[in-house]
Amino acid sequence: MEATTFSATSKNNTGYVNKNNAIANPSTLPHFILLLLNASILYLLMKSNYGLIGAKGSSIFLSLAISYCIAAYIYTTEFGLKTLKIEDNGMGILTTKYWFLAIKAVIPMILISLILIVVINLFFTESEIDYFMSSLFIVMSIGQGISIITGGIIYYDGKGINRTSNNTENYRIIRVVFTIIIFIPLIWWFGYGAENALEKNLVINLLWILYVITIGLVAYLLDRFTSNARNNLGLSGAKADKFLLLMIITISWHLLSAWRRNPILVESTDLLMLFEEGVLMLVTILLTVTALIKKGKKRGWKIFEGQSAIFWGVAFGYAYSGSISSLTILSERLTESSLLQTTALGHLLTAFVIIIILPSSIKKFMIYEEE
């Protein structure tokens, strides 16, 4: 049975082997688990302003993000491999030895983060760090949109689809109707709490009717504005059609997430919303990592390959979750806002970014085809 770890074949090829299996690598799991636990616990401690950790939450998030950027670099060295790599030898993750090695690989990250926390707080006040992390929210939301676009292109580029585009008016209407049909059960579940829609008041019904009109209009206009570009792709046109539909569904989901966070519809964040944000963050990390691995392989940049790409992705995760947490806490202090409004804004911004760059990104299928 083939082992799932990375193995260096030579001194000059350290960490270069098995790059395409980076996400499935056992070395990845502990860092993802740590990311989810840290993000959740730190946000709760920051919200309750509990102790020193609650007060220093933004600097902890920042130090963790920087520490994983450092890890991405040192993993390309022999020292990094010895320190951060988990040699599972095919034993799987359900063994005591694996988790012992996982803890051993995580300890350096904790030590680097502790040093960075001290250094950061020596030069900056917590208030300055709060504002800095909050300002990253816009950058992270834009980055999320770009990652989704890039990941989608890479995914469909690898598919063996060789047909011209189906972008007639009939197909356009079919795609619009298909999108609306997919989201009607979600509207009923999230918007009406799986209850009778007729029992809800007029304002709520109008809001959800407006949502359906919005996603239908977005789907139609994007389909129409990208029709010429998809026609020009020749046998890659069908790939672009599928990519377009995926992006329309993704945009509609982001709009749904923002819509159902409307204060008229809901008063506070529930566990399902928090779970949704966690899933979104992990998906974004995976897409970011996929894009980094492809670009790193193409340009020969070891720092963006294999497990190094995973570390960059985890760093993105800490920066993203830290920016949401910091902005939420800061907003509550200044405007009595909440996580509800912060995440709604993030979803709207991500959807807007995808809409803006989608038409030009369609043309990249031609570039990949030529390569």
Order of alpha helices (4+ residues) and beta strands (2+ residues): alpha-alpha-alpha-alpha-alpha-alpha-alpha-alpha-alpha-alpha-alpha-alpha-alpha-alpha
